[in-house]
Amino acid sequence: MLNEVQIEGLVAREAWTYDKDLFFRIASYRDADMPIKPDVVPGRDEPDYVNVRVPGGATSLVSPRKGMRVRVHGYLQSRDFKESMAEFIEKARKAGNSSELPEIPDAEKIRIDRGVTEVVALRVVAMDESVRRRASAAAEK
């Protein structure tokens, strides 16, 4: 079976770490020959968002910054975890939804199975102007 991913996009938020891994989220716009993503905002090209995990990347030289264009080579990984209602509410509060959230007794005891699919990066390439120029020059030869 084949499980390889190559995706290019813009880093959509600042990177974060968990344990020894580095995570970042990219926004990838589809090529013109791909089916379009349904409009959330009419007339606006909407990206697909994906989280990228760099194993051991918390101590590496990789430092993606918001707005940086990157190309990621790796593979898909899915994992399951349990999340409590208290954890969900805390995330929602951090996102600025605190005025709309009720207090729920025993929220820590209410748990749900969750899943996430991410790209595990084997290589991350920053696509700055000099990289794009070198690639264009090589293609012309």
Rosetta blueprint (number, residue, H / E / L):
1 M L
2 L L
3 N L
4 E L
5 V E
6 Q E
7 I E
8 E E
9 G E
10 L E
11 V E
12 A L
13 R L
14 E L
15 A L
16 W E
17 T E
18 Y E
19 D L
20 K L
21 D E
22 L E
23 F E
24 F E
25 R E
26 I E
27 A E
28 S E
29 Y L
30 R L
31 D L
32 A L
33 D L
34 M L
35 P L
36 I L
37 K L
38 P L
39 D L
40 V L
41 V L
42 P L
43 G L
44 R L
45 D L
46 E L
47 P L
48 D E
49 Y E
50 V E
51 N E
52 V E
53 R E
54 V E
55 P L
56 G L
57 G H
58 A H
59 T H
60 S L
61 L L
62 V L
63 S L
64 P L
65 R L
66 K L
67 G L
68 M L
69 R E
70 V E
71 R E
72 V E
73 H E
74 G E
75 Y E
76 L E
77 Q E
78 S E
79 R E
80 D E
81 F E
82 K E
83 E E
84 S E
85 M H
86 A H
87 E H
88 F H
89 I H
90 E H
91 K H
92 A H
93 R H
94 K H
95 A L
96 G L
97 N L
98 S H
99 S H
100 E H
101 L L
102 P L
103 E L
104 I L
105 P L
106 D L
107 A L
108 E L
109 K L
110 I L
111 R E
112 I E
113 D E
114 R E
115 G E
116 V E
117 T E
118 E E
119 V E
120 V E
121 A E
122 L E
123 R E
124 V E
125 V E
126 A E
127 M L
128 D L
129 E H
130 S H
131 V H
132 R H
133 R H
134 R H
135 A H
136 S H
137 A H
138 A H
139 A H
140 E H
141 K L
